[in-house]
Amino acid sequence: MDQDQIFEGVEIRDTSSATSNVSQTGEFTAETLLIENTLNEAVTLQLQGCLAGHDWFDIGDSVNVPASTNDYETVTDYFPCYRMTAICSVAPTSGDLEVWIIKSKR
């Protein structure tokens, strides 16, 4: 098992889109997204994947995570690289966002 934290204590304070760090899968396959939203507003997350150095593609539907909620999502599609975008429709005034990609051996 391996994991990458792609959002680490991100304090979103506006309604602009934020983009996470990139997770490279290597010898692992992404299995689960672990989401900790302590923001005082809901956040919409969109997982994206790509081949190294190429265009990013949305993977599946976006996920709305309510304020002050922990959640998880299952990843069903393989890409060599993953990242995530986050956006709030109302600007949060407190809290932060943390997201991990949990990976396992192929």
MDAnalysis code that builds the backbone (N, CA, C; Angstrom):
import MDAnalysis as mda
import numpy as np

u = mda.Universe.empty(318, n_residues=106, atom_resindex=np.repeat(np.arange(106), 3), trajectory=True)
u.add_TopologyAttr("name", ["N", "CA", "C"] * 106)
u.add_TopologyAttr("resid", np.arange(1, 107))
u.add_TopologyAttr("resname", ["MET", "ASP", "GLN", "ASP", "GLN", "ILE", "PHE", "GLU", "GLY", "VAL", "GLU", "ILE", "ARG", "ASP", "THR", "SER", "SER", "ALA", "THR", "SER", "ASN", "VAL", "SER", "GLN", "THR", "GLY", "GLU", "PHE", "THR", "ALA", "GLU", "THR", "LEU", "LEU", "ILE", "GLU", "ASN", "THR", "LEU", "ASN", "GLU", "ALA", "VAL", "THR", "LEU", "GLN", "LEU", "GLN", "GLY", "CYS", "LEU", "ALA", "GLY", "HIS", "ASP", "TRP", "PHE", "ASP", "ILE", "GLY", "ASP", "SER", "VAL", "ASN", "VAL", "PRO", "ALA", "SER", "THR", "ASN", "ASP", "TYR", "GLU", "THR", "VAL", "THR", "ASP", "TYR", "PHE", "PRO", "CYS", "TYR", "ARG", "MET", "THR", "ALA", "ILE", "CYS", "SER", "VAL", "ALA", "PRO", "THR", "SER", "GLY", "ASP", "LEU", "GLU", "VAL", "TRP", "ILE", "ILE", "LYS", "SER", "LYS", "ARG"])
u.atoms.positions = np.array([
    [0.839, -1.174, 0.000],
    [0.000, 0.000, 0.000],
    [0.888, 1.243, 0.000],
    [0.398, 2.308, -0.634],
    [1.101, 3.577, -0.700],
    [0.036, 4.673, -0.666],
    [0.450, 5.887, -0.352],
    [-0.501, 6.999, -0.366],
    [0.216, 8.300, -0.685],
    [-0.522, 9.217, -1.297],
    [-0.038, 10.560, -1.570],
    [-1.067, 11.537, -1.023],
    [-0.608, 12.547, -0.299],
    [-1.512, 13.608, 0.125],
    [-1.447, 14.687, -0.948],
    [-2.565, 14.873, -1.669],
    [-2.558, 15.812, -2.793],
    [-3.070, 17.202, -2.403],
    [-3.957, 17.304, -1.427],
    [-4.318, 18.578, -0.805],
    [-3.887, 18.468, 0.647],
    [-3.062, 19.389, 1.103],
    [-2.554, 19.328, 2.474],
    [-2.819, 20.654, 3.182],
    [-3.876, 20.678, 3.989],
    [-4.204, 21.871, 4.760],
    [-4.477, 23.094, 3.904],
    [-5.165, 22.919, 2.774],
    [-5.440, 24.030, 1.862],
    [-6.605, 24.854, 2.417],
    [-6.327, 26.114, 2.727],
    [-7.334, 27.025, 3.271],
    [-7.970, 27.807, 2.131],
    [-9.047, 27.267, 1.586],
    [-9.753, 27.939, 0.493],
    [-10.557, 29.087, 1.098],
    [-10.378, 30.298, 0.547],
    [-11.073, 31.468, 1.077],
    [-11.753, 32.282, -0.022],
    [-11.972, 31.663, -1.182],
    [-12.631, 32.354, -2.285],
    [-13.423, 31.335, -3.090],
    [-13.906, 31.738, -4.250],
    [-14.679, 30.831, -5.110],
    [-13.917, 30.481, -6.384],
    [-12.611, 30.657, -6.350],
    [-11.761, 30.256, -7.474],
    [-11.427, 28.773, -7.354],
    [-11.109, 28.160, -8.470],
    [-10.738, 26.743, -8.477],
    [-9.307, 26.568, -7.969],
    [-9.117, 25.591, -7.090],
    [-7.781, 25.238, -6.591],
    [-7.397, 23.892, -7.190],
    [-6.125, 23.725, -7.530],
    [-5.638, 22.475, -8.111],
    [-4.638, 21.844, -7.162],
    [-4.776, 20.554, -6.952],
    [-3.933, 19.819, -6.013],
    [-2.553, 19.531, -6.577],
    [-1.712, 18.950, -5.729],
    [-0.452, 18.368, -6.182],
    [-0.772, 17.159, -7.056],
    [0.208, 16.678, -7.801],
    [0.043, 15.525, -8.682],
    [0.519, 14.259, -7.972],
    [-0.249, 13.200, -8.121],
    [0.130, 11.880, -7.608],
    [0.479, 11.001, -8.801],
    [1.680, 10.429, -8.793],
    [2.068, 9.494, -9.844],
    [1.909, 8.085, -9.288],
    [1.277, 7.222, -10.068],
    [0.942, 5.897, -9.560],
    [2.114, 4.939, -9.560],
    [3.023, 5.038, -10.539],
    [4.168, 4.132, -10.575],
    [3.719, 2.686, -10.596],
    [4.211, 1.901, -9.648],
    [3.864, 0.479, -9.597],
    [2.564, 0.218, -8.847],
    [1.864, 1.283, -8.470],
    [0.626, 1.159, -7.708],
    [-0.577, 1.579, -8.547],
    [-1.774, 1.228, -8.098],
    [-3.032, 1.648, -8.692],
    [-3.799, 2.451, -7.661],
    [-4.303, 3.618, -8.047],
    [-5.137, 4.413, -7.139],
    [-6.420, 3.639, -6.859],
    [-6.777, 3.554, -5.592],
    [-7.966, 2.795, -5.193],
    [-9.028, 3.673, -4.536],
    [-8.600, 4.561, -3.624],
    [-9.550, 5.315, -2.805],
    [-9.064, 6.743, -2.600],
    [-9.991, 7.682, -2.589],
    [-9.721, 9.055, -2.204],
    [-10.271, 9.248, -0.799],
    [-9.444, 9.684, 0.114],
    [-9.864, 9.976, 1.483],
    [-9.920, 11.492, 1.612],
    [-11.091, 12.022, 1.975],
    [-11.331, 13.464, 1.961],
    [-11.684, 13.946, 3.363],
    [-10.972, 14.960, 3.848],
    [-11.292, 15.609, 5.117],
    [-11.564, 17.080, 4.822],
    [-12.842, 17.453, 4.858],
    [-13.245, 18.828, 4.595],
    [-13.646, 19.481, 5.912],
    [-12.743, 20.280, 6.494],
    [-13.103, 21.029, 7.702],
    [-13.471, 22.469, 7.354],
    [-13.586, 22.776, 6.052],
    [-14.065, 24.089, 5.630],
    [-15.482, 24.296, 6.151],
    [-15.861, 25.546, 6.393],
    [-17.222, 25.810, 6.860],
    [-18.215, 25.975, 5.703],
    [-17.806, 25.561, 4.516],
    [-18.677, 25.531, 3.328],
    [-18.432, 24.230, 2.570],
    [-19.419, 23.835, 1.772],
    [-19.274, 22.650, 0.925],
    [-18.220, 22.909, -0.143],
    [-17.565, 21.837, -0.590],
    [-16.574, 21.926, -1.649],
    [-16.898, 20.879, -2.713],
    [-16.731, 21.258, -3.978],
    [-16.938, 20.334, -5.088],
    [-15.566, 19.914, -5.605],
    [-15.354, 18.608, -5.656],
    [-14.071, 18.040, -6.074],
    [-14.226, 17.304, -7.397],
    [-13.222, 17.423, -8.259],
    [-13.198, 16.703, -9.530],
    [-11.840, 16.031, -9.682],
    [-11.836, 14.703, -9.737],
    [-10.610, 13.959, -9.977],
    [-10.255, 14.050, -11.447],
    [-8.959, 14.207, -11.738],
    [-8.468, 14.261, -13.107],
    [-7.293, 13.303, -13.263],
    [-7.114, 12.803, -14.479],
    [-5.996, 11.919, -14.766],
    [-5.328, 12.314, -16.066],
    [-4.077, 11.865, -16.245],
    [-3.367, 12.132, -17.492],
    [-2.211, 11.159, -17.653],
    [-1.684, 11.129, -18.873],
    [-0.392, 10.521, -19.128],
    [0.622, 11.583, -18.764],
    [1.769, 11.215, -18.280],
    [2.780, 12.199, -17.872],
    [3.035, 13.198, -18.997],
    [2.861, 14.484, -18.699],
    [3.157, 15.529, -19.667],
    [2.086, 15.784, -20.702],
    [0.907, 15.205, -20.543],
    [-0.157, 15.385, -21.529],
    [-1.366, 16.059, -20.899],
    [-2.430, 16.208, -21.685],
    [-3.641, 16.879, -21.223],
    [-4.322, 16.123, -20.089],
    [-4.949, 16.893, -19.179],
    [-5.702, 16.322, -18.058],
    [-7.132, 16.051, -18.484],
    [-7.696, 14.922, -18.000],
    [-9.065, 14.515, -18.301],
    [-9.838, 14.377, -17.001],
    [-11.097, 14.827, -16.983],
    [-11.954, 14.586, -15.828],
    [-12.256, 13.103, -15.745],
    [-12.195, 12.554, -14.538],
    [-12.500, 11.144, -14.301],
    [-13.799, 11.078, -13.506],
    [-14.819, 10.512, -14.113],
    [-16.099, 10.371, -13.423],
    [-16.763, 11.708, -13.150],
    [-17.769, 11.660, -12.286],
    [-18.521, 12.851, -11.922],
    [-17.833, 13.588, -10.792],
    [-18.108, 14.876, -10.689],
    [-17.599, 15.638, -9.556],
    [-18.331, 15.180, -8.287],
    [-17.711, 15.449, -7.155],
    [-18.250, 15.039, -5.857],
    [-18.421, 16.276, -4.992],
    [-19.600, 16.454, -4.416],
    [-19.848, 17.561, -3.508],
    [-19.698, 17.044, -2.075],
    [-18.781, 17.646, -1.323],
    [-18.527, 17.240, 0.057],
    [-19.027, 18.354, 0.973],
    [-20.058, 18.084, 1.784],
    [-20.604, 19.116, 2.671],
    [-19.560, 19.663, 3.653],
    [-19.856, 20.826, 4.200],
    [-18.977, 21.459, 5.188],
    [-18.735, 20.527, 6.368],
    [-17.532, 20.573, 6.887],
    [-17.148, 19.817, 8.095],
    [-17.496, 18.331, 7.989],
    [-17.124, 17.728, 6.866],
    [-17.456, 16.329, 6.601],
    [-16.224, 15.565, 6.133],
    [-16.116, 14.320, 6.568],
    [-15.131, 13.389, 6.033],
    [-15.845, 12.473, 5.060],
    [-15.176, 12.115, 3.984],
    [-15.803, 11.293, 2.950],
    [-14.724, 10.459, 2.278],
    [-15.137, 9.503, 1.488],
    [-14.207, 8.754, 0.648],
    [-14.904, 8.437, -0.655],
    [-14.116, 8.274, -1.688],
    [-14.607, 7.910, -3.010],
    [-13.717, 6.810, -3.560],
    [-14.299, 5.912, -4.330],
    [-13.547, 4.833, -4.953],
    [-13.089, 5.266, -6.341],
    [-11.844, 4.961, -6.671],
    [-11.301, 5.255, -8.002],
    [-11.417, 3.983, -8.833],
    [-12.030, 4.104, -10.025],
    [-12.236, 2.912, -10.844],
    [-11.431, 2.913, -12.135],
    [-10.840, 4.051, -12.485],
    [-10.101, 4.155, -13.751],
    [-8.616, 4.356, -13.486],
    [-7.776, 3.691, -14.271],
    [-6.327, 3.810, -14.106],
    [-5.760, 4.908, -14.991],
    [-4.944, 5.765, -14.408],
    [-4.132, 6.739, -15.131],
    [-2.755, 6.758, -14.469],
    [-1.702, 7.079, -15.207],
    [-0.377, 7.161, -14.606],
    [-0.243, 8.324, -13.612],
    [-1.034, 9.386, -13.812],
    [-0.979, 10.553, -12.927],
    [-2.398, 10.999, -12.577],
    [-2.566, 11.454, -11.337],
    [-3.843, 11.977, -10.871],
    [-3.635, 13.337, -10.227],
    [-4.668, 14.152, -10.297],
    [-4.742, 15.379, -9.513],
    [-6.227, 15.654, -9.289],
    [-6.517, 16.713, -8.544],
    [-7.899, 17.031, -8.237],
    [-8.078, 18.543, -8.248],
    [-9.251, 18.979, -8.673],
    [-9.600, 20.387, -8.537],
    [-10.657, 20.512, -7.453],
    [-10.651, 21.647, -6.769],
    [-11.608, 21.928, -5.698],
    [-12.155, 23.325, -5.894],
    [-13.466, 23.469, -5.714],
    [-14.078, 24.789, -5.822],
    [-15.259, 24.872, -4.857],
    [-15.418, 26.037, -4.261],
    [-16.539, 26.295, -3.358],
    [-17.436, 27.342, -4.006],
    [-18.756, 27.147, -3.948],
    [-19.669, 28.138, -4.524],
    [-19.854, 29.333, -3.591],
    [-19.580, 29.134, -2.296],
    [-19.576, 30.211, -1.308],
    [-18.195, 30.197, -0.662],
    [-17.551, 31.352, -0.560],
    [-16.192, 31.422, -0.011],
    [-16.173, 31.020, 1.466],
    [-15.413, 29.980, 1.825],
    [-15.283, 29.593, 3.227],
    [-14.505, 30.656, 4.016],
    [-14.789, 30.734, 5.307],
    [-14.075, 31.674, 6.171],
    [-13.213, 30.956, 7.200],
    [-13.354, 29.628, 7.279],
    [-12.521, 28.868, 8.219],
    [-12.374, 27.429, 7.736],
    [-11.418, 26.725, 8.334],
    [-11.180, 25.321, 8.011],
    [-10.225, 25.140, 6.847],
    [-9.990, 23.851, 6.515],
    [-9.107, 23.541, 5.394],
    [-9.531, 22.232, 4.745],
    [-8.837, 21.897, 3.676],
    [-9.136, 20.699, 2.890],
    [-7.906, 19.816, 2.837],
    [-8.113, 18.533, 3.118],
    [-7.042, 17.539, 2.999],
    [-7.585, 16.358, 2.200],
    [-6.799, 15.909, 1.220],
    [-7.199, 14.759, 0.397],
    [-5.987, 13.867, 0.181],
    [-6.180, 12.573, 0.391],
    [-5.149, 11.563, 0.132],
    [-5.630, 10.637, -0.973],
    [-4.696, 10.179, -1.809],
    [-4.951, 9.084, -2.744],
    [-4.305, 7.848, -2.150],
    [-5.129, 6.858, -1.842],
    [-4.652, 5.596, -1.286],
    [-4.457, 4.631, -2.448],
    [-3.264, 4.030, -2.534],
    [-2.923, 3.174, -3.670],
    [-2.539, 1.779, -3.189],
    [-2.704, 0.795, -4.077],
    [-2.276, -0.572, -3.761],
    [-1.519, -1.123, -4.962],
    [-0.805, -2.227, -4.732],
    [-0.046, -2.880, -5.820],
    [-0.971, -3.367, -6.892],
    [-0.500, -3.254, -8.138],
    [-1.287, -3.758, -9.266],
    [-1.247, -5.245, -9.294],
])
